[in-house]
């Protein structure tokens, strides 16, 4: 799990890149100025809900902050993931659920493909449905 200070550094960098003051971000995220300052300095660990509010204030995806906080694992970019994350009609919770379902399908498909490949005898017929006849 990433250090809490790294999360604070990431939030500070995003805030500075967006040219938003600490006070402005605290107000838009609905948290106190001192609390946000403590998060940025790595003294407090925010909840997922607070991270979501901070993400909205920074205009970045909550997933980016969840990854930094160690709540989510990093996922390789894909057109499907990008489309889900870009869809502004979905709530953060809906995006998260869709990403989890998508990832579970991908893992299931990979597991099935590995299982099928291990069942096939490398010396056997090329077509698994063809059974060689005995001489």
Buried (B, 14 or more C-beta within 10 A) or exposed (E): EEEBEEBBBBBBEBBEEEEBEBEBBBBBBEBEBEBBBBBBEBEBBBEBEBBBBBBBBBEBBBBBBBBBBBBBEEBEEEEEBEEBBEEEEBEBEEBBEBBEEBEEEEEEEEEEEEEEEEEEEEEEEEEEEEEEEEE
